């Protein structure tokens, strides 16, 4: 056991005897087959003129497409900001010992996770059918000013409200799972030192929970980027709606859909790279703690 402890102390840079790698001829052959199949498929696609590669090159950087791309990014950022902030609030409410607060948060999550997002978007867009005006004041008592709902809930506003509120329900469960992963003893120790609940949340719980919150949150951002395509039903000029308007006039449906797909793939690739570096940063402390724990266990058993 002493030898194990010494190896752990020396770290990964210690010289170890070379280990011969096991050969896998079938796996290598299958990998070569997949590579050839992928190259052949790419060749066939590039030779098929019906894809309209010249049309794709014409519209890939056209002004309507780039304007729609910018609006798509803006909708993603704003909707995710609303979803993350409201999701944290809901996660804290869901973890409350007060059954009323916890029950209301659970009801919110149940509703927005159960109703399809497309239904929510259309509902918010047609909110004026239920409330022609929105009063500012005490509901049912008095109103300082009445605002026209159609003027207030524009297509873009309806898209942001629908996307943000829907995302909050999913983010709340992600945040709550991360919060529950923190050792209860640390929270009790912090409270014993006189730290307030909100200080414990900001200084103890959330920093440690970020390791589990970051990966699924990054996945939600990627999913939100693609989900924004649904706002095209509200005539919001995002990327999807922009290409729809173009192929409605020139009837080049497939090339324009490929244009939209290319931009979505580019953006999701950039987000995936950012996700990788974030996960790497937040996993540093975990790897150090695992190494120290393994060292203590080895020393205890020696």
C-alpha positions in Angstrom: 0.0 0.0 0.0 3.0 2.3 0.6 3.8 2.0 -3.1 0.3 3.3 -4.0 0.7 6.3 -1.7 4.0 7.2 -3.3 2.5 6.9 -6.8 -0.3 9.3 -5.8 2.1 11.8 -4.3 4.3 11.8 -7.3 1.2 12.6 -9.5 0.6 12.0 -13.2 4.1 13.0 -14.2 5.7 9.9 -12.6 7.3 7.5 -15.0 5.3 4.2 -15.3 6.3 1.1 -17.2 4.9 1.2 -20.8 1.7 -0.8 -21.4 1.1 -2.4 -24.8 -2.1 -1.2 -26.4 -4.6 -3.9 -27.2 -5.3 -4.2 -30.9 -8.9 -4.0 -32.2 -8.9 -4.9 -35.9 -12.7 -5.1 -36.2 -13.2 -1.7 -34.6 -10.5 -0.2 -36.9 -12.1 -1.7 -39.9 -15.5 -0.4 -38.9 -14.0 3.1 -38.4 -12.5 3.0 -41.9 -15.8 1.9 -43.4 -17.6 4.8 -41.7 -15.0 7.2 -42.9 -15.3 6.0 -46.5 -19.1 6.1 -46.3 -19.1 9.7 -45.0 -16.7 10.8 -47.7 -18.7 9.1 -50.4 -22.0 10.7 -49.1 -20.4 14.1 -49.0 -19.2 13.6 -52.6 -22.7 12.6 -53.8 -24.3 15.6 -52.0 -21.8 18.0 -53.5 -22.5 16.6 -57.0 -26.3 16.9 -56.7 -27.2 20.2 -58.4 -30.8 20.0 -57.1 -29.5 21.2 -53.7 -28.9 24.5 -55.3 -25.4 25.2 -54.0 -25.3 28.4 -56.0 -28.5 29.6 -54.4 -27.1 28.7 -50.9 -24.0 30.8 -51.6 -26.1 33.7 -52.8 -28.3 33.9 -49.7 -26.0 32.6 -47.0 -24.7 36.2 -46.2 -27.7 38.1 -47.6 -29.0 41.0 -45.5 -32.5 39.5 -44.6 -30.8 36.2 -43.4 -28.2 38.1 -41.3 -30.9 40.3 -39.8 -32.9 37.2 -38.9 -29.8 35.7 -37.4 -29.2 38.7 -35.2 -32.8 38.6 -34.0 -32.5 34.9 -33.3 -29.4 35.5 -31.1 -31.1 38.3 -29.3 -34.2 36.2 -28.6 -31.9 33.4 -27.3 -30.0 35.7 -24.9 -33.0 37.5 -23.5 -35.2 34.4 -23.2 -32.4 32.4 -21.5 -31.7 35.3 -19.1 -35.3 35.3 -18.1 -35.4 31.6 -17.8 -32.2 31.3 -15.7 -33.2 34.1 -13.3 -36.7 33.0 -12.8 -35.5 29.4 -12.7 -33.3 30.2 -9.7 -36.2 31.9 -7.9 -38.5 28.9 -8.6 -35.8 26.4 -7.4 -35.4 28.3 -4.1 -39.2 28.4 -3.7 -39.5 24.7 -4.5 -36.9 24.0 -1.8 -38.8 26.1 0.8 -40.2 24.4 3.9 -43.4 26.4 3.5 -45.8 24.2 1.7 -47.7 27.1 0.1 -44.5 28.6 -1.5 -43.3 25.1 -2.5 -46.7 24.2 -3.9 -47.0 27.3 -6.0 -43.6 26.7 -7.5 -44.4 23.1 -8.2 -47.7 24.1 -9.8 -45.9 26.6 -12.1 -43.3 23.9 -13.1 -46.1 21.4 -13.7 -48.1 23.7 -16.0 -45.2 25.1 -18.1 -43.6 21.7 -18.5 -46.9 20.1 -19.6 -48.2 22.7 -22.1 -46.5 22.7 -25.5 -44.4 25.7 -26.2 -46.2 26.4 -29.5 -49.5 26.6 -27.6 -48.0 29.1 -25.1 -46.6 31.3 -27.9 -49.9 31.5 -29.7 -51.7 32.1 -26.4 -49.5 35.1 -25.4 -49.8 36.5 -28.9 -53.6 36.4 -28.6 -53.8 37.6 -25.0 -55.8 40.6 -26.1 -58.8 38.3 -26.7 -59.0 37.7 -23.0 -57.7 41.1 -21.7 -58.2 43.9 -24.2 -56.5 46.3 -21.8 -54.0 45.8 -19.0 -54.4 48.1 -16.0 -51.6 49.4 -13.9 -52.7 49.6 -10.3 -54.4 47.3 -7.8 -56.2 44.5 -9.7 -60.0 44.6 -9.2 -59.8 47.8 -7.1 -58.5 50.7 -9.1 -56.3 51.3 -12.2 -54.0 54.3 -12.7 -53.7 53.7 -16.4 -55.1 51.2 -18.9 -52.7 50.0 -21.6 -53.8 48.5 -24.9 -52.8 44.8 -24.9 -52.3 44.6 -28.6 -49.8 47.5 -28.5 -48.1 46.1 -25.4 -47.8 42.4 -26.4 -46.1 42.7 -29.7 -45.1 39.5 -31.6 -41.5 39.9 -30.2 -42.8 40.5 -26.7 -45.1 37.4 -26.9 -42.1 35.4 -28.2 -39.9 36.5 -25.3 -42.6 35.9 -22.7 -43.4 32.5 -24.0 -39.8 31.3 -24.4 -38.7 32.8 -21.1 -41.5 31.5 -18.9 -41.3 28.0 -20.5 -37.5 27.8 -20.0 -37.8 28.9 -16.3 -39.7 25.7 -15.6 -36.9 23.5 -16.9 -34.1 25.6 -15.5 -35.7 25.5 -12.0 -35.3 21.7 -12.0 -31.7 21.9 -13.1 -30.9 24.5 -10.4 -32.7 22.5 -7.8 -30.8 19.3 -8.7 -27.6 21.2 -8.4 -28.5 22.7 -5.0 -29.5 19.3 -3.6 -26.1 17.9 -4.6 -24.4 20.2 -2.0 -23.6 18.5 1.3 -26.2 19.3 3.9 -23.5 19.5 6.6 -21.9 22.5 4.9 -25.2 24.4 4.9 -25.8 23.6 8.6 -22.2 24.7 9.4 -22.7 28.0 7.6 -25.9 28.6 9.4 -24.2 27.8 12.7 -21.6 30.5 12.0 -24.4 33.0 11.7 -24.7 33.3 7.9 -28.1 34.4 6.6 -30.0 32.0 4.3 -29.4 34.2 1.2 -25.7 34.5 2.1 -25.5 30.7 2.4 -27.2 30.4 -1.0 -24.8 32.9 -2.7 -21.5 31.8 -0.9 -22.0 28.1 -0.2 -24.7 26.5 -2.3 -24.7 28.0 -5.7 -20.8 28.1 -6.2 -20.6 24.4 -5.5 -23.8 23.6 -7.5 -22.4 25.3 -10.6 -20.5 22.2 -11.5 -23.7 20.3 -12.0 -25.7 23.3 -13.3 -23.4 24.4 -16.1 -23.5 21.3 -18.4 -27.4 21.0 -18.6 -27.7 24.8 -18.8 -25.4 24.9 -21.8 -27.6 22.2 -23.4 -30.6 24.4 -22.7 -29.0 27.3 -24.4 -28.3 25.3 -27.5 -31.9 24.0 -27.4 -33.2 27.5 -26.9 -31.3 28.7 -30.0 -33.1 26.1 -32.1 -36.5 26.5 -30.3 -36.6 30.2 -31.4 -37.5 28.9 -34.8 -41.0 28.4 -33.4 -41.6 32.1 -33.2 -41.9 32.2 -37.0 -45.6 31.3 -36.5 -46.0 34.7 -34.9 -44.4 36.5 -37.9 -41.3 37.4 -35.9 -38.5 38.0 -38.4 -36.0 35.5 -36.9 -33.7 33.3 -39.0 -36.4 30.8 -39.9 -39.0 33.3 -40.8 -36.5 35.2 -43.0 -35.7 32.2 -45.1 -39.4 31.3 -45.3 -40.1 34.8 -46.7 -37.4 34.3 -49.3 -38.4 30.8 -50.5 -42.0 31.9 -50.6 -41.1 34.3 -53.4 -38.4 32.4 -55.3 -39.7 28.8 -54.6 -36.1 27.7 -53.7 -37.3 25.8 -50.5 -34.5 23.3 -50.0 -31.6 25.7 -50.6 -33.0 28.2 -48.2 -33.7 25.6 -45.5 -30.0 24.5 -45.9 -29.0 28.2 -45.4 -30.9 28.2 -42.1 -29.4 24.9 -41.1 -25.9 26.0 -41.8 -26.3 29.0 -39.5 -27.9 27.0 -36.7 -25.0 24.5 -37.0 -22.4 27.2 -36.8 -24.0 28.8 -33.7 -24.5 25.5 -31.9 -20.9 24.6 -32.6 -19.7 27.9 -31.1 -21.8 27.3 -28.1 -20.5 23.8 -27.7 -16.9 25.1 -27.6 -17.9 27.5 -24.9 -19.6 24.8 -23.0 -16.4 22.7 -23.1 -14.2 25.4 -21.6 -16.8 26.2 -18.9 -17.1 22.5 -17.9 -13.3 22.3 -17.8 -13.0 25.3 -15.6 -15.6 24.2 -13.1 -14.2 20.6 -12.9 -10.7 21.7 -11.8 -11.5 21.9 -8.1 -13.4 18.5 -8.3 -10.3 16.7 -9.8 -8.1 18.2 -7.1 -10.5 17.1 -4.3 -10.7 13.6 -5.8 -6.9 13.3 -5.9 -6.7 14.4 -2.3 -9.4 12.0 -1.2 -7.7 9.1 -3.0 -4.4 10.0 -1.2 -6.1 10.1 2.2 -7.7 6.7 1.6 -4.4 5.2 0.5 -2.6 6.6 3.5 -5.3 5.4 5.8 -5.0 1.9 4.5 -1.2 1.8 4.5 
